[in-house]
Amino acid sequence: MSDVRRPMSPENRRRHLENARRLFNAGEFWLAHEALETVWRSIIKEDEARVFQGLIQAAAALLHRGRGNRHGVVAVGAAALGKLMGAQHPDVELETVAFRAQLARALTGDAEPPRLEFR
């Protein structure tokens, strides 16, 4: 795999994000992870890419949660929460502030998984 990032058209990006949203909200966390990764690979700005890494890791942590892998939930979940920390990134179409708060509750078992929504 190449580390060269190739920007994606806005239309193609939106299509991938809509698919990721649909999959994530249906509990298909592995497939959502893959769809988000497609967008992440096209991002050139490091700070924007970091947020998408957080969303990808959130999907992976929730997959671990569903499989009962507590270590995966803790390790990957902590990484996701760290990358999603802070204010909403202006270039990220998906809402991340409330998402992060709900993710934190879900990872402790106190809530349902967050929903991935456009802002």
N, C-alpha and C positions, 0 to 999 in steps of 0.2 A: 504494500500500500504506500502511496506517495503522501508526503506531508504537504504538498502543494494544494492550496485552497483555491477553488474555482467558484466565483460568485454565481448565484442562481438567480434567474429572472424573478421579479416580484410575483408573477402569476404562479410559477412553479413552486416557489417558496410557500405561498398561501395554500396551494393544493396539498403540499406535504404537511403543513401545520394543521390544516383541517382534518386530514387523515390521522395525524398523531392525536389530536384532540378527541376524535371519535373513538379511537382505539383505547386511549387512556381512560376515558370516562366509562367505557364498557368493561374496564378491568383487564384489558389485554395489554398488560404492562410491558411484556417483552416486545410485542409488535410496535407499541408506542415508542419504546426505547429506540428501535430501529428507524422509525420514521423521523424522530427527533434528531437522531445521529446523522441522517441524510442532510438535514438543514445545517447542523453544527459543522459538518465538513465543508460547507460552502462559505462560512463566516470568516472574514478577514480580521475584523476588530477583536482584539484579545478580550476586552471587558464584556462584549456581547457574547463571545464564544463561551466565556466562563459561566454565564447565566444558563446557556443551553446545556452545558455540561452538568450543571445543577439539576436541570429538568430531566436529563437522561439518567442521572444517578438517583433521582427521586423515583423514577419508574423502576429502576433496578432494586432499590430498597423495598418498594412495595411488592415487587415480585418475591423477594426474600421473605417478606412478612407473610405473604400468602402460602409460602412453602414451609413456614415455621423455622426458618434459618435465622435465629436471633442474632448471631454474630454478623451476618450479612446486613441485617436491619440496622444494627448499631454502627458498623463501620461505614457502609455505603450511605446510610441515612445522615450521619454526621457530615460526611463530605458534601452531600447534596445541600444540607442546611447552610453550610459555610459558603457555598458558591451562590446560594440564593439570598444571602443576607443583604440588607440595605434597601435603598429606594428602588422603585421600578425603573428598569433600564429603558430609556426612550426608544431604542431600536428593536426592542423585543415586543412582539405583537401580543404575546400571551401574558396574562396578569400573573405576577409573581409574589406580591406582598402578602395578600390573603392566602394564596396558595401555600406559601412557606409556613405560615402560622398553622394552617390546617394539617399540613404534612407533619409538622412537629408533634401535634396531638395524635395523629394517626400512627406515627412510628412508636409512640409509647403505648399504643393500644387503647387510648382514651377517645378515639373518634374514627369515623369512617375515612377512607382516603380522600384527599382533596379532588376537586374537579379541575380539569384544565380548561380554561376559558380565555377567549379573546378579550382584550380590554377595550 
